[in-house]
């Protein structure tokens, strides 16, 4: 999510809003006199005269619509910037655009000029032809869909029909300037909707030069460069009205107001989203994002329900957990002395001290874990397959079926055209086009790859630092919490050294993640700009892959460490393993609790995932709401008069081209959390569900109230994110299989139950899973510096977590056969689970077609009908031409022309 920063201009927005509410709540004053007829008060004459025309989206003549607005201020470099603006605006007028300037004396700050831009019909028609924009030529009378059984059950969740389907359904065809009579043009002023108009104007602005006539300075081109060098301060299309009240004029659509009323308020969280209205107002690219987010949230409901059931099973089977009962039993766990977990500082300890953590571990490490891991492997397949079907339906409904080729060929980035001076012949179009030489491309790629590898190495170095912190600080926590002479023994009963170390390390890791994330976002944009991608789609795909690769390592590396490395390379008391080797380091590798490392993975996952969501929601919703509340208080004590539509929009935040990129990135990172490590925390989908319900409404609120209206752009799918989701889905099957096998204690328990238990129950499992070591054989460097009073002369052996032969055995301290049986069982489980889930996944993917059959049929039918109508139009046009030529021909030639006309008519 792109973050709201709470700038001072947000306060200005609320002042405008509050003032407008107090000044123009109705079209008439309290005594029934209209605003236009009201007697002007002293000191307010000038502003009140302007007031009726201020909140409008039209030029001063009230007829020409404002399609785009540019703002600028006078400053110390005024002459140079004024010269640029003069040339740029002159070139805009040469391109056919009409301009109108609002003087700074009419603005609130008395500094800002506003340049209003209108695209007349000829300009719109020309560029609609160039961009191949699809427009209606006949109303589609095909029924929208079939009636759904028990449809009345969904009525509470539905929105009014005019909101869900704001426009009729039409047959469409790419606009052709020479065939205007073929299209349904009832009114040229309203034929192209505002979203299409601002898209065309921005296309012109992005390619319009500002160098003097006769000079060819290619870098002096486009509104983006003028914004970056401060010539203009902002460029944006206008919202159609205030979000809290509809427009007073009938010709203004009030779509923003309808979006706020039916979509952006949190009380509408249970309602469906008005996707067609979102698409109509903001464009297909933003519409497809909200469609994906809504569908993802709907599918999360089923995963959340199943995860809650598995967690409930862990709670209900709480009292039947024999392993925890043995650990907490003073006659069993209370008599088992465990070997020190670190050198020097860590004492010998009793197994019963982990009583609480063993109960906590059972909540997530139980028989339901295996079932839920398999379920999520199938769920993610269903989610991706059903989304493909939903996406295909949207492609048809939004006229995006044939859009990809247009996007590749026509949406070349202006930056590519400016910076690539070399040209070559396009073999397809037979036109000269700019290109990037292969040598330059390779050099830029190498620099980009090196930068990405450096930052990933930096993340790995930070993770190693956090691991070193865990190893170093564990001894300190052990000496403090376990010391009976300290006054924190009560806390020590509930917080083990492992838990304290895990929580603090997870918090530190979360802070490092956010810091690295802040810097890398800027680095990723810089190196992607340096590569000079050709199209907008290529630019977004490259940036997406760079950012996700970094985020994957940044967010998930700590979870991978806890899941697959911690406690796996410990050694045993006679031969412990050390970080970087015993010769170079005194940091002994971490061990897991006797109950396994799963609870620590759960802790790590909860802190990183929940912390990220809380921090994101605070930035997105809480801080702006506080700023708005404070600003509204100030506004009540400092009322202002009514300001223009362009001034109200100017103080809003700019929605950058990469705005949606951060929205997708946030959700895909969350998707990784709830799939890659979900076996360790079944409640993760439930937390994600609650977050996404809030996320949809916060995003909607931001779009309608906090952001300027973005330039409409098209997209037929979610782009590279689809492939990333597929890759994460495949990887999640592997990670969850390994978590259940190696991180969870499930497989060792099952092996004991079916192969080693005498009574076919779990009694004796704890003692069976702990090996014995002779204390006299422990090296002095591994012994505690101070002996506990209860330990002196009480035992000659200690226990440690492993499957090794006891001292005195002919294979003392070598792995037992049970160790190899468990290892074989783990590998067999991984192979079986992966194959079962993958077979089900591919079978489900094969069974569910990507495009619904009814959509395929409608696409074929519509294509046929479009061709038929186009053919009939061409025939009628040709007949009219022949008739016209017949009338104008001399009498001597009419007889021969009549015969030709009859023959041609028969052929047609």
C-alpha positions in Angstrom: 0.0 0.0 0.0 1.4 3.4 -0.9 1.6 5.3 2.3 -0.3 8.4 3.3 2.1 10.9 4.8 -0.3 13.4 6.4 1.0 16.5 4.8 -0.2 20.0 5.5 -2.1 20.0 2.3 -4.4 17.4 3.7 -5.4 19.9 6.3 -6.3 22.4 3.6 -8.6 19.7 2.1 -10.6 19.4 5.2 -10.8 23.2 5.6 -12.3 23.3 2.1 -14.6 20.5 2.9 -15.9 21.9 6.1 -16.3 25.3 4.7 -18.2 24.0 1.7 -20.6 22.1 4.0 -21.3 25.2 6.0 -21.6 27.5 3.0 -23.3 25.4 0.3 -25.2 22.7 2.1 -28.2 23.4 -0.1 -28.9 25.4 -3.2 -31.1 27.8 -1.3 -30.5 29.7 1.8 -32.6 29.3 4.9 -35.2 31.8 3.8 -35.7 30.2 0.4 -33.7 32.6 -1.6 -31.4 31.0 -4.1 -27.6 31.6 -3.9 -27.6 33.4 -7.3 -30.3 35.8 -6.1 -28.9 36.3 -2.6 -28.1 39.9 -1.5 -24.3 40.2 -1.3 -22.9 41.0 2.1 -20.2 43.6 2.5 -16.7 42.2 2.1 -18.0 39.0 0.4 -19.2 40.4 -2.9 -16.3 39.3 -5.0 -16.2 35.7 -3.8 -19.9 35.2 -3.8 -20.1 36.4 -7.4 -17.6 33.7 -8.3 -19.1 31.1 -6.2 -21.8 29.6 -8.6 -19.1 28.9 -11.2 -16.4 27.7 -8.9 -17.3 24.1 -8.1 -17.6 23.0 -11.7 -15.8 20.8 -14.2 -16.4 23.2 -17.2 -14.7 26.2 -18.7 -16.1 29.6 -17.9 -18.5 29.3 -20.8 -20.2 26.4 -19.0 -20.0 24.1 -22.1 -16.5 22.9 -22.7 -15.5 20.2 -20.2 -12.2 20.4 -18.3 -10.3 17.3 -19.2 -7.0 18.1 -17.4 -5.5 20.7 -15.1 -1.9 21.9 -14.8 -0.9 24.0 -11.8 2.3 26.2 -11.3 3.6 29.0 -9.1 6.0 31.9 -9.6 9.4 31.3 -8.0 13.1 32.4 -8.3 13.6 30.5 -11.6 10.4 32.1 -13.0 11.8 33.3 -16.3 13.3 30.0 -17.4 10.2 28.1 -16.4 7.9 30.7 -17.9 9.7 30.2 -21.2 9.2 26.4 -21.0 5.5 26.8 -20.2 5.1 29.2 -23.1 6.6 26.8 -25.6 4.8 23.8 -24.1 1.4 25.5 -24.1 1.9 26.8 -27.6 2.6 23.2 -28.8 -0.5 22.0 -27.0 -2.6 24.5 -28.9 -0.9 23.4 -32.1 -2.0 19.8 -31.2 -5.6 21.1 -31.1 -6.2 21.4 -27.3 -8.0 24.4 -25.9 -6.6 26.2 -22.9 -7.9 28.5 -20.2 -5.9 30.0 -17.3 -7.0 30.9 -13.8 -5.0 33.7 -12.4 -3.2 33.3 -9.0 -5.4 36.2 -7.6 -8.4 33.8 -7.7 -6.6 31.0 -5.8 -6.6 30.6 -2.0 -2.8 31.0 -1.6 -2.6 33.9 -4.1 0.4 32.1 -5.6 -0.9 29.2 -7.8 -2.0 29.5 -11.4 -4.2 26.8 -12.9 -4.2 25.9 -16.6 -7.4 24.1 -17.7 -7.3 21.9 -20.8 -10.2 20.9 -23.0 -9.9 18.4 -25.8 -12.4 19.2 -28.6 -14.1 16.6 -30.7 -11.6 16.6 -33.6 -8.7 15.9 -31.1 -10.6 13.2 -29.3 -11.6 11.5 -32.6 -8.1 11.6 -34.0 -6.4 10.1 -31.0 -9.2 7.6 -30.3 -8.4 6.3 -33.8 -4.7 6.2 -33.1 -5.1 4.4 -29.8 -7.8 2.1 -31.2 -10.2 2.9 -28.4 -13.3 0.7 -28.4 -16.6 2.6 -28.5 -20.2 1.5 -28.7 -22.0 1.1 -32.0 -25.1 -0.9 -31.0 -26.8 -1.8 -27.7 -26.2 -5.3 -26.7 -29.6 -7.0 -26.1 -28.1 -10.3 -25.0 -29.1 -11.1 -21.4 -26.4 -10.4 -18.8 -26.6 -13.8 -17.2 -28.9 -16.6 -15.9 -30.9 -16.4 -12.7 -29.2 -17.9 -9.7 -31.2 -20.2 -7.4 -31.9 -18.7 -4.0 -30.7 -15.3 -5.3 -32.9 -13.5 -2.7 -30.4 -14.7 0.0 -27.8 -12.3 -1.5 -30.0 -9.2 -1.5 -28.6 -7.8 1.8 -25.2 -7.8 0.2 -26.2 -6.2 -3.1 -26.0 -2.6 -4.2 -28.6 -0.7 -6.4 -28.7 -1.7 -10.0 -27.7 1.8 -11.2 -24.6 1.6 -9.1 -23.6 -1.9 -10.2 -24.4 -1.3 -13.9 -24.0 2.5 -14.4 -24.1 2.1 -18.3 -26.0 -0.2 -20.7 -24.1 -3.0 -22.3 -23.0 -2.2 -25.9 -21.4 -3.9 -28.8 -18.1 -2.1 -29.3 -15.5 -1.6 -32.1 -12.2 0.3 -32.3 -13.0 3.9 -33.2 -12.5 4.9 -36.8 -12.6 8.6 -37.6 -13.8 7.9 -41.1 -16.8 5.9 -39.9 -18.3 8.2 -37.4 -21.8 7.4 -38.7 -21.3 3.7 -37.7 -21.1 4.5 -34.0 -23.8 5.6 -31.6 -22.9 9.2 -31.4 -25.9 11.0 -29.9 -23.9 13.8 -28.4 -20.2 14.5 -29.3 -19.6 16.2 -26.0 -20.6 13.1 -24.0 -19.7 10.3 -26.4 -16.3 9.8 -24.9 -16.6 9.3 -21.1 -14.3 11.5 -18.8 -11.9 8.6 -18.2 -11.3 8.1 -21.9 -11.0 11.9 -22.4 -8.3 12.3 -19.7 -6.5 9.2 -21.0 -6.2 10.8 -24.5 -5.2 14.2 -23.1 -2.5 12.6 -20.9 -1.2 10.7 -24.0 -0.8 14.1 -25.7 0.8 15.8 -22.7 3.3 12.9 -22.2 4.6 13.4 -25.8 4.3 17.1 -26.4 7.7 18.9 -26.7 8.6 22.2 -25.1 11.6 23.2 -27.2 11.5 26.1 -29.6 10.4 25.5 -33.2 13.3 24.4 -35.4 15.3 22.9 -32.5 15.3 19.1 -31.8 16.1 18.6 -28.1 14.6 15.2 -27.6 15.0 15.3 -23.8 12.7 18.4 -23.7 9.6 16.5 -24.1 6.6 15.5 -22.0 4.7 16.7 -18.9 6.6 14.2 -16.6 9.9 16.1 -17.3 8.2 19.5 -16.7 6.9 18.2 -13.4 10.3 16.9 -12.3 12.1 20.2 -13.0 9.4 22.2 -11.3 8.0 24.0 -14.3 4.5 22.7 -13.3 3.7 21.6 -9.8 0.9 19.2 -10.6 -1.0 17.6 -13.5 -4.3 15.8 -12.9 -7.8 15.2 -14.3 -10.6 16.5 -12.1 -13.0 14.6 -9.9 -16.5 15.1 -11.1 -17.9 16.4 -7.8 -17.3 16.6 -4.0 -17.2 13.1 -2.5 -19.6 14.0 0.3 -22.3 15.6 -1.9 -23.4 15.1 -5.4 -23.1 17.6 -8.2 -25.8 20.2 -8.6 -25.7 20.1 -12.4 -27.4 17.2 -14.2 -24.6 17.0 -16.8 -22.1 16.1 -14.0 -22.2 12.4 -13.3 -21.6 12.5 -9.5 -19.8 9.1 -9.8 -17.4 10.1 -7.1 -20.2 10.7 -4.7 -21.8 7.3 -5.5 -18.5 5.6 -5.0 -18.1 7.2 -1.6 -21.6 6.5 -0.5 -21.8 2.8 -1.6 -18.2 1.7 -1.5 -15.7 3.8 0.5 -17.5 3.9 3.8 -16.6 1.1 6.3 -20.2 0.4 7.1 -20.5 -1.0 3.6 -17.9 -3.7 4.4 -20.4 -6.5 3.9 -21.6 -5.1 0.5 -20.4 -6.2 -2.9 -18.1 -3.8 -4.7 -19.4 -1.6 -7.6 -16.7 -2.9 -10.0 -18.3 -1.5 -13.2 -18.6 2.0 -11.6 -14.9 1.7 -10.4 -13.8 0.7 -13.9 -15.9 3.5 -15.5 -14.5 6.2 -13.1 -10.9 5.1 -12.6 -10.2 2.8 -15.5 -9.7 -0.9 -16.0 -6.3 -1.1 -14.3 -7.7 0.0 -10.9 -10.9 -1.9 -11.5 -9.0 -5.2 -12.0 -7.0 -4.6 -8.8 -10.2 -4.2 -6.7 -11.8 -7.2 -8.4 -8.8 -9.3 -7.5 -8.6 -8.0 -3.9 -12.3 -8.7 -3.4 -12.1 -12.2 -4.9 -9.0 -13.0 -2.8 -10.9 -11.8 0.4 -13.9 -13.9 -0.5 -11.8 -17.0 -0.9 -9.9 -16.3 2.4 -13.2 -16.8 4.2 -13.1 -20.6 3.5 -9.5 -20.9 4.5 -10.2 -18.8 7.7 -13.1 -21.1 8.6 -11.0 -24.3 8.2 -8.1 -22.8 10.1 -10.3 -21.8 12.9 -11.7 -25.3 13.1 -8.2 -26.7 13.3 -7.3 -24.3 16.0 -10.5 -25.2 17.9 -9.5 -28.8 17.6 -6.2 -28.0 19.3 -8.1 -26.3 22.1 -10.5 -29.1 22.6 -7.8 -31.8 22.7 -5.8 -29.6 25.1 -6.5 -31.9 28.1 -5.7 -35.1 26.1 -2.1 -34.1 25.4 -0.2 -36.8 27.2 3.2 -35.4 26.2 2.5 -32.1 27.9 1.1 -33.9 30.9 4.4 -35.8 31.3 6.5 -32.6 31.0 4.4 -30.8 33.6 4.2 -33.9 36.0 6.7 -33.2 38.8 7.4 -37.0 39.0 8.3 -37.2 35.4 9.3 -33.8 33.9 10.3 -32.5 37.3 12.9 -35.3 37.7 14.4 -35.0 34.2 17.6 -32.9 34.3 18.4 -31.3 30.9 21.9 -30.5 29.7 22.9 -26.8 29.5 21.6 -25.0 26.3 24.6 -22.7 26.0 28.2 -22.5 27.3 29.2 -21.1 30.7 26.1 -19.0 31.4 23.3 -21.6 31.0 22.7 -23.9 34.0 21.3 -27.4 34.0 17.6 -27.2 34.0 14.5 -29.3 34.7 12.2 -30.3 31.8 9.1 -29.2 33.8 10.2 -25.6 33.3 8.9 -25.8 29.7 5.5 -26.9 30.8 3.7 -23.8 29.6 5.4 -23.7 26.2 4.6 -27.4 25.6 0.9 -26.6 26.1 1.1 -23.6 23.8 2.9 -25.7 21.2 0.1 -28.3 21.2 -2.4 -25.6 20.0 -0.7 -25.5 16.7 1.3 -28.8 16.6 -1.4 -31.5 16.5 -3.1 -33.9 14.1 -5.1 -31.1 12.5 -1.8 -29.5 11.3 -1.4 -32.2 8.7 -4.9 -31.9 7.5 -4.8 -28.1 7.3 -1.5 -28.2 5.4 -3.0 -30.4 2.7 -6.2 -28.4 2.6 -4.3 -25.1 2.0 -2.4 -26.8 -0.8 -5.7 -27.5 -2.5 -7.3 -24.2 -1.5 -4.5 -22.2 -3.2 -5.1 -24.1 -6.4 -8.8 -23.4 -6.3 -8.2 -19.8 -5.6 -5.9 -19.3 -8.6 -8.1 -21.4 -11.0 -11.3 -19.6 -10.0 -9.6 -16.3 -10.3 -8.6 -17.1 -13.9 -12.3 -17.7 -14.6 -13.3 -14.5 -12.9 -10.7 -12.6 -14.8 -11.8 -14.0 -18.1 -15.3 -12.9 -17.4 -14.1 -9.4 -16.6 -12.1 -9.3 -19.8 -15.2 -10.0 -21.7 -17.4 -7.6 -19.8 -14.9 -4.8 -20.0 -13.9 -5.2 -23.6 -10.3 -6.3 -22.9 -10.2 -9.6 -24.8 -8.1 -8.2 -27.6 -6.3 -5.6 -25.6 -2.9 -7.2 -25.0 -1.5 -6.6 -28.5 -2.6 -2.9 -28.4 -0.9 -2.5 -25.1 2.4 -4.0 -26.3 2.5 -2.0 -29.6 0.9 1.4 -28.7 1.8 2.1 -25.1 5.5 2.8 -25.6 6.9 4.8 -22.7 7.8 8.4 -23.5 11.1 7.9 -21.6 12.1 5.2 -24.0 11.3 7.4 -27.1 13.3 10.3 -25.6 16.4 8.4 -24.4 16.8 5.9 -27.2 18.1 8.0 -30.1 18.9 5.0 -32.4 16.3 3.9 -34.8 15.6 0.8 -36.9 12.9 -0.6 -39.2 10.1 -2.5 -37.6 9.6 -5.5 -39.8 5.9 -5.7 -38.9 4.8 -2.1 -39.2 7.5 -1.1 -41.7 8.1 2.0 -39.7 11.3 3.4 -38.1 11.2 3.0 -34.3 13.6 3.7 -31.5 15.6 0.9 -30.0 18.3 0.2 -27.3 21.5 -1.3 -28.7 22.4 -4.8 -27.4 25.7 -3.5 -25.8 23.9 -0.9 -23.8 21.2 -3.3 -22.8 23.7 -5.9 -21.5 25.7 -3.3 -19.6 22.5 -2.0 -17.9 21.3 -5.5 -17.1 24.7 -6.4 -15.5 24.6 -3.3 -13.3 21.0 -4.0 -12.4 21.7 -7.6 -11.5 24.7 -6.6 -9.4 22.7 -4.1 -7.5 19.9 -6.6 -6.7 22.5 -9.2 -5.6 24.2 -6.6 -3.3 20.9 -5.8 -1.6 19.9 -9.4 -1.2 23.4 -10.1 0.3 22.8 -7.2 2.7 19.5 -8.8 3.8 21.3 -12.2 4.4 24.0 -10.4 6.3 21.3 -8.7 8.5 19.7 -12.1 9.1 23.0 -13.6 10.1 23.4 -10.7 12.5 20.0 -11.4 14.0 21.0 -15.1 14.4 24.2 -14.1 16.1 22.1 -11.9 18.4 19.8 -14.9 19.2 22.8 -17.0 20.1 24.5 -14.3 22.2 21.5 -13.0 24.1 20.1 -16.5 24.9 22.8 -16.9 27.5 21.9 -13.6 29.1 18.2 -14.5 29.3 19.0 -17.9 30.6 21.2 -16.5 33.4 18.6 -13.9 34.4 15.3 -15.9 34.0 16.6 -19.1 35.6 18.5 -17.5 38.4 16.5 -18.3 41.6 18.1 -15.5 43.5 16.6 -12.9 41.3 13.2 -11.3 41.9 11.8 -12.2 38.5 11.2 -15.9 39.2 7.4 -15.4 38.7 8.1 -14.1 35.2 10.5 -16.9 34.6 7.7 -19.4 35.1 5.8 -18.0 32.1 8.7 -16.8 29.9 11.4 -19.3 29.0 14.8 -18.1 27.6 13.7 -19.6 24.2 10.5 -17.5 24.2 12.2 -14.3 25.3 15.0 -14.7 22.7 12.5 -15.5 19.9 10.2 -12.5 20.7 13.0 -10.0 21.0 14.8 -11.3 17.9 11.6 -11.3 15.9 10.9 -7.6 16.9 14.5 -6.6 15.9 14.1 -8.5 12.6 10.8 -6.7 11.9 12.5 -3.3 12.4 15.3 -4.3 10.1 12.8 -5.5 7.5 11.0 -2.1 7.5 14.3 -0.1 7.3 15.7 -2.2 4.4 12.3 -2.0 2.7 12.3 1.8 2.8 15.7 2.0 1.1 15.3 -0.8 -1.4 12.0 0.6 -2.8 13.9 3.6 -4.1 16.8 1.6 -5.3 14.5 -0.7 -7.3 12.8 2.2 -9.0 16.2 3.7 -9.9 17.6 0.6 -11.5 14.4 -0.1 -13.4 14.5 3.4 -14.8 18.1 2.9 -15.7 17.2 -0.2 -17.8 14.8 1.9 -20.0 12.0 -0.6 -20.6 10.2 -0.1 -23.8 6.5 -0.4 -22.7 4.6 0.4 -19.5 3.8 -3.3 -19.1 7.5 -4.2 -19.4 8.5 -1.6 -16.9 6.0 -2.8 -14.3 6.9 -6.4 -14.9 10.6 -5.7 -14.3 10.0 -3.7 -11.2 7.6 -6.3 -9.9 10.2 -9.1 -10.2 12.9 -7.0 -8.6 10.7 -5.9 -5.7 9.2 -9.3 -5.0 12.5 -11.0 -5.1 13.8 -8.6 -2.5 10.6 -8.7 -0.4 10.7 -12.5 -0.5 14.1 -12.6 1.0 13.5 -9.7 3.4 10.2 -11.0 4.9 10.5 -14.7 4.7 14.2 -15.4 5.4 13.9 -15.3 9.2 10.9 -17.7 9.0 12.9 -20.1 6.8 15.7 -20.0 9.4 13.5 -20.9 12.3 11.6 -23.5 10.2 14.4 -25.4 8.5 17.7 -24.5 10.2 17.2 -23.8 13.9 17.8 -26.9 16.0 18.8 -29.1 13.0 22.6 -28.7 13.3 23.2 -28.7 17.1 25.4 -31.7 17.6 25.4 -33.3 21.1 27.1 -32.5 24.5 30.4 -34.1 23.5 30.6 -32.4 20.1 28.5 -29.3 19.8 28.3 -27.3 16.6 29.1 -23.6 16.6 28.2 -20.7 14.3 31.2 -20.2 11.9 32.9 -23.2 13.6 34.3 -23.6 17.1 37.7 -22.2 16.1 36.2 -18.8 15.0 33.2 -18.4 17.2 32.0 -19.0 20.7 28.3 -18.9 19.7 26.8 -22.3 20.0 24.0 -23.2 17.6 20.4 -22.9 18.9 18.4 -25.8 20.1 14.7 -26.3 20.0 12.4 -26.9 22.9 11.7 -30.5 23.7 8.3 -29.9 22.1 9.9 -28.7 18.8 10.5 -25.4 17.0 7.0 -25.0 15.7 5.9 -22.6 18.4 8.9 -20.4 17.7 8.0 -20.4 14.0 4.5 -19.4 15.0 5.9 -16.6 17.2 8.1 -15.3 14.3 5.2 -15.5 11.8 2.8 -13.7 14.1 5.2 -10.8 14.9 6.3 -10.2 11.3 2.9 -10.7 9.6 0.7 -9.0 12.2 3.3 -6.2 12.8 3.4 -5.5 9.0 -0.4 -5.3 8.8 -0.8 -3.1 11.9 1.9 -0.8 10.7 0.4 -0.6 7.2 -3.1 0.1 8.6 -1.8 2.8 11.0 -0.1 4.5 8.1 -3.0 4.1 5.7 -6.0 4.8 7.9 -5.3 5.9 11.5 -2.8 8.8 10.9 -4.9 10.4 8.1 -8.1 10.1 10.2 -6.4 11.9 13.1 -5.1 14.6 10.7 -8.6 15.0 9.3 -10.2 15.2 12.7 -7.7 17.8 13.8 -8.1 19.8 10.6 -11.9 19.7 10.8 -11.7 21.2 14.3 -9.6 24.0 12.9 -12.0 24.4 10.0 -15.0 25.0 12.3 -13.2 27.9 14.0 -11.8 29.3 10.7 -14.6 29.0 8.1 -13.6 29.7 4.4 -15.6 30.4 1.4 -16.3 28.0 -1.5 -13.2 27.1 -3.6 -13.0 25.8 -7.1 -13.0 22.2 -8.1 -9.4 22.4 -9.3 -8.2 24.0 -6.0 -10.0 21.3 -4.0 -8.3 18.5 -6.1 -4.9 20.3 -6.1 -4.5 19.9 -2.4 -5.1 16.1 -2.6 -2.3 13.6 -2.8 -1.0 12.5 -6.2 -1.6 8.9 -7.2 1.6 7.9 -8.8 2.0 5.5 -11.7 3.4 2.9 -9.2 0.5 3.4 -6.7 -1.1 0.1 -7.6 2.2 -1.7 -7.6 2.6 -1.2 -3.8 -1.0 -2.3 -3.3 -0.4 -5.6 -5.1 3.0 -6.0 -3.4 1.4 -5.7 0.1 -1.2 -8.3 -0.7 1.2 -10.8 -2.4 3.5 -10.7 0.6 0.5 -11.4 2.8 -0.4 -14.3 0.4 3.1 -15.7 1.0 2.6 -15.6 4.8 -0.7 -17.5 4.7 0.5 -20.2 2.3 4.2 -20.8 2.8 4.1 -21.1 6.6 0.4 -21.7 7.3 1.0 -25.1 8.8 2.6 -23.4 11.8 -0.3 -21.0 12.4 -3.8 -22.0 11.2 -5.2 -18.6 12.3 -3.1 -16.7 9.7 -5.9 -16.8 7.1 -8.4 -15.4 9.7 -6.1 -12.5 10.5 -5.6 -11.9 6.8 -9.4 -11.9 6.2 -10.0 -9.2 8.9 -7.1 -7.2 7.5 -8.4 -7.4 3.9 -12.0 -6.4 4.8 -10.5 -3.3 6.3 -8.0 -2.9 3.4 -10.7 -2.8 0.7 -12.6 0.0 2.5 -9.4 1.9 3.4 -8.2 1.8 -0.2 -11.6 2.9 -1.4 -11.6 5.7 1.0 -8.2 6.8 -0.1 -9.1 6.7 -3.7 -12.3 8.7 -3.3 -11.2 11.3 -0.7 -7.4 11.5 -0.4 -6.1 11.0 -3.9 -6.5 13.1 -7.0 -8.3 11.4 -9.8 -5.7 9.1 -11.5 -5.4 9.0 -15.2 -7.4 6.1 -16.5 -5.4 3.2 -17.9 -6.2 -0.3 -19.2 -5.1 -3.7 -18.1 -6.6 -7.1 -18.9 -5.1 -9.0 -16.0 -2.9 -8.6 -12.9 0.2 -8.9 -14.9 3.4 -10.5 -13.5 1.7 -11.0 -10.2 -0.2 -13.9 -11.6 3.0 -15.8 -12.2 4.4 -14.9 -8.8 1.2 -16.2 -7.2 1.6 -19.5 -9.1 5.2 -19.8 -8.0 4.4 -19.1 -4.4 1.5 -21.7 -4.6 3.9 -24.4 -5.8 6.5 -23.5 -3.2 4.0 -23.5 -0.4 3.3 -27.2 -0.9 7.0 -28.0 -0.4 7.5 -25.7 2.6 4.4 -27.0 4.4 5.5 -30.6 3.8 8.9 -29.8 5.3 7.4 -27.9 8.2 5.2 -30.8 9.2 8.0 -33.3 8.7 11.0 -31.5 10.2 9.8 -28.5 12.3 6.7 -30.1 13.8 7.0 -33.0 16.2 4.2 -34.9 14.4 6.2 -37.6 12.6 8.4 -38.6 15.6 5.2 -38.9 17.7 3.5 -41.1 15.0 6.6 -43.3 14.7 6.7 -43.8 18.5 3.0 -44.5 18.6 2.9 -47.1 15.9 6.4 -48.7 16.2 7.8 -48.2 19.7 4.9 -47.7 22.2 4.1 -50.7 24.3 0.5 -49.7 25.1 -0.4 -48.1 21.7 -0.5 -44.6 23.4 1.8 -41.7 23.9 2.8 -42.6 27.4 6.6 -42.5 27.7 7.2 -40.5 24.5 9.0 -37.7 26.3 11.6 -40.0 27.9 11.9 -41.9 24.6 12.7 -38.7 22.6 15.5 -37.6 25.0 18.9 -39.1 25.0 21.2 -39.6 28.0 24.7 -38.1 28.5 27.2 -38.6 31.2 27.9 -35.2 32.9 31.5 -36.2 33.7 32.2 -36.3 29.9 31.0 -32.7 29.2 34.0 -30.5 28.3 34.8 -27.8 30.9 34.1 -25.1 28.3 30.5 -26.3 28.0 29.9 -26.6 31.8 28.0 -23.8 33.7 30.3 -21.4 35.6 28.1 -21.8 38.8 26.3 -24.9 39.9 22.7 -24.7 41.1 22.1 -25.7 44.7 19.5 -28.3 43.7 21.8 -29.9 41.2 24.8 -30.6 43.4 25.3 -34.3 43.7 21.7 -35.0 42.6 22.5 -36.8 39.3 25.3 -38.0 37.2 23.6 -37.7 33.8 21.6 -35.1 31.9 19.2 -35.4 28.9 19.2 -33.8 25.5 16.9 -33.8 22.5 18.2 -36.5 20.1 18.1 -40.2 19.4 21.5 -41.5 20.4 22.7 -44.6 22.4 23.4 -44.0 26.1 26.8 -44.0 27.8 28.2 -47.5 28.3 26.7 -48.8 25.1 29.0 -50.3 22.6 27.8 -47.6 20.1 27.7 -44.8 22.8 26.4 -41.5 21.4 25.8 -42.9 17.9 22.4 -42.5 16.3 19.9 -45.2 17.2 17.8 -47.1 14.7 14.8 -45.1 15.8 16.5 -42.0 14.5 16.8 -43.6 11.0 13.3 -44.8 11.2 12.0 -41.3 11.9 14.2 -39.8 9.2 12.8 -42.3 6.7 9.3 -41.6 7.8 9.8 -37.8 7.4 11.2 -38.3 3.8 8.3 -40.6 3.0 5.8 -38.2 4.3 7.3 -35.3 2.3 7.2 -37.4 -0.9 3.6 -38.7 -0.3 2.2 -35.3 0.7 3.8 -33.5 -2.2 2.7 -36.0 -4.8 -0.9 -36.2 -3.4 -1.3 -32.4 -3.3 0.3 -31.9 -6.7 -1.8 -34.6 -8.3 -4.9 -33.0 -6.8 -3.7 -29.5 -7.8 -3.1 -30.5 -11.5 -6.3 -32.5 -11.6 -8.3 -29.6 -10.3 -6.5 -27.2 -12.7 -7.4 -29.6 -15.6 -11.0 -30.0 -14.5 -11.6 -26.2 -14.2 -11.3 -24.4 -17.6 -9.6 -21.0 -17.4 -12.5 -19.4 -19.4 -16.1 -20.3 -18.6 -18.0 -21.9 -21.4 -20.7 -19.3 -21.4 -18.1 -16.6 -21.8 -16.5 -18.4 -24.7 -19.8 -18.7 -26.4 -20.7 -15.0 -25.8 -17.3 -13.9 -27.2 -17.8 -15.9 -30.3 -21.3 -14.7 -30.7 -20.3 -11.1 -30.2 -17.5 -11.3 -32.7 -19.8 -12.8 -35.3 -22.4 -10.1 -34.7 -19.8 -7.3 -34.8 -18.6 -8.6 -38.1 -22.1 -8.9 -39.4 -23.1 -5.3 -38.4 -19.8 -4.0 -39.9 -20.4 -5.9 -43.1 -24.0 -4.6 -43.4 -22.7 -1.0 -42.7 -20.1 -1.3 -45.5 -22.7 -2.7 -47.9 -25.1 0.1 -47.2 -22.4 2.7 -47.5 -21.3 1.2 -50.9 -24.9 1.2 -52.1 -25.3 4.9 -51.2 -22.0 5.7 -53.0 -23.2 3.8 -56.1 -26.6 5.6 -56.0 -24.9 9.0 -55.6 -22.6 8.3 -58.6 -25.6 7.0 -60.7 -27.4 10.3 -60.2 -24.4 12.4 -61.2 -23.5 10.4 -64.3 -24.5 11.6 -67.8 -27.4 10.0 -69.5 -25.2 8.2 -72.0 -23.4 6.3 -69.3 -26.4 5.5 -67.1 -27.5 2.4 -69.0 -24.2 0.7 -68.6 -24.0 1.8 -64.9 -27.5 0.4 -64.3 -26.4 -3.0 -65.4 -23.2 -2.9 -63.2 -25.3 -1.7 -60.3 -27.7 -4.6 -60.6 -25.0 -7.1 -60.9 -23.1 -5.7 -57.8 -26.3 -5.6 -55.8 -27.0 -9.2 -56.6 -23.5 -10.1 -55.4 -23.9 -8.1 -52.2 
